[in-house]
Amino acid sequence: MKVNIQSIHFDADQKLLDYIQKKCDKLDVFYDRIIGAEVYLKLQKNEPKENKSVEIKLNLPGETLIAVETGVKFEEATDICTEKLKIQIKKHKEKVNGH
């Protein structure tokens, strides 16, 4: 899957980018028709601790699934986002296969 990662207000290191790519690639297991993903990493300046925000948009045929999470670490927020997307993918598959 093609994953486009954009870090806003900072430069993400390669280790973080590889981690996000790996987590997004695992979503292919649940639905093989995923076109691609867009990931936005943001640093929230007004929050003292939980200032790392991750937004993942999954592009499916005819639909876009979105998950947003803020956490202490980008990895933690990415994990929660991918779990949210797994649930959304399962619901999407049920909707598509149910008709």
C-alpha positions as a Python dict, from the first residue, in 0.01 Angstrom:
ca = {
    (1, 'M'): (0, 0, 0),
    (2, 'K'): (121, 350, -80),
    (3, 'V'): (144, 555, 239),
    (4, 'N'): (200, 931, 214),
    (5, 'I'): (333, 1069, 545),
    (6, 'Q'): (344, 1442, 616),
    (7, 'S'): (495, 1583, 933),
    (8, 'I'): (374, 1933, 1017),
    (9, 'H'): (592, 2175, 1221),
    (10, 'F'): (879, 1923, 1254),
    (11, 'D'): (1089, 1665, 1065),
    (12, 'A'): (1004, 1304, 1144),
    (13, 'D'): (1296, 1061, 1172),
    (14, 'Q'): (1318, 754, 949),
    (15, 'K'): (1250, 514, 1238),
    (16, 'L'): (909, 677, 1300),
    (17, 'L'): (825, 677, 927),
    (18, 'D'): (913, 307, 899),
    (19, 'Y'): (701, 228, 1205),
    (20, 'I'): (397, 407, 1059),
    (21, 'Q'): (447, 236, 721),
    (22, 'K'): (460, -105, 890),
    (23, 'K'): (144, -40, 1093),
    (24, 'C'): (-48, 81, 786),
    (25, 'D'): (70, -217, 580),
    (26, 'K'): (-87, -449, 836),
    (27, 'L'): (-430, -302, 754),
    (28, 'D'): (-408, -477, 414),
    (29, 'V'): (-472, -804, 599),
    (30, 'F'): (-824, -688, 685),
    (31, 'Y'): (-918, -546, 345),
    (32, 'D'): (-719, -602, 28),
    (33, 'R'): (-881, -323, -174),
    (34, 'I'): (-719, -34, 16),
    (35, 'I'): (-589, 214, -242),
    (36, 'G'): (-355, 409, -15),
    (37, 'A'): (-319, 606, 305),
    (38, 'E'): (-239, 962, 403),
    (39, 'V'): (-85, 1019, 744),
    (40, 'Y'): (-53, 1362, 905),
    (41, 'L'): (174, 1404, 1207),
    (42, 'K'): (128, 1726, 1404),
    (43, 'L'): (282, 1878, 1712),
    (44, 'Q'): (23, 2064, 1920),
    (45, 'K'): (199, 2361, 2079),
    (46, 'N'): (-68, 2440, 2337),
    (47, 'E'): (-71, 2096, 2505),
    (48, 'P'): (196, 2018, 2767),
    (49, 'K'): (209, 1635, 2754),
    (50, 'E'): (-24, 1484, 2496),
    (51, 'N'): (92, 1707, 2214),
    (52, 'K'): (150, 1453, 1936),
    (53, 'S'): (-142, 1417, 1698),
    (54, 'V'): (-178, 1148, 1429),
    (55, 'E'): (-445, 1153, 1159),
    (56, 'I'): (-472, 861, 916),
    (57, 'K'): (-697, 870, 609),
    (58, 'L'): (-749, 538, 432),
    (59, 'N'): (-863, 560, 72),
    (60, 'L'): (-1099, 279, -28),
    (61, 'P'): (-1295, 247, -352),
    (62, 'G'): (-1576, 502, -311),
    (63, 'E'): (-1504, 584, 52),
    (64, 'T'): (-1246, 737, 287),
    (65, 'L'): (-1198, 616, 645),
    (66, 'I'): (-1044, 858, 896),
    (67, 'A'): (-898, 809, 1243),
    (68, 'V'): (-747, 1084, 1460),
    (69, 'E'): (-568, 1039, 1791),
    (70, 'T'): (-351, 1250, 2020),
    (71, 'G'): (-99, 1099, 2258),
    (72, 'V'): (228, 1135, 2445),
    (73, 'K'): (418, 955, 2165),
    (74, 'F'): (351, 930, 1792),
    (75, 'E'): (385, 550, 1807),
    (76, 'E'): (116, 528, 2075),
    (77, 'A'): (-123, 750, 1878),
    (78, 'T'): (-51, 550, 1559),
    (79, 'D'): (-137, 223, 1735),
    (80, 'I'): (-472, 361, 1851),
    (81, 'C'): (-547, 503, 1504),
    (82, 'T'): (-480, 171, 1334),
    (83, 'E'): (-703, -9, 1587),
    (84, 'K'): (-983, 241, 1512),
    (85, 'L'): (-932, 185, 1140),
    (86, 'K'): (-949, -195, 1180),
    (87, 'I'): (-1296, -154, 1331),
    (88, 'Q'): (-1402, 84, 1055),
    (89, 'I'): (-1271, -155, 788),
    (90, 'K'): (-1466, -445, 936),
    (91, 'K'): (-1785, -236, 940),
    (92, 'H'): (-1721, -123, 582),
    (93, 'K'): (-1672, -484, 467),
    (94, 'E'): (-1997, -589, 636),
    (95, 'K'): (-2181, -302, 466),
    (96, 'V'): (-2035, -382, 124),
    (97, 'N'): (-2083, -758, 152),
    (98, 'G'): (-2428, -723, 307),
    (99, 'H'): (-2575, -563, -6),
}
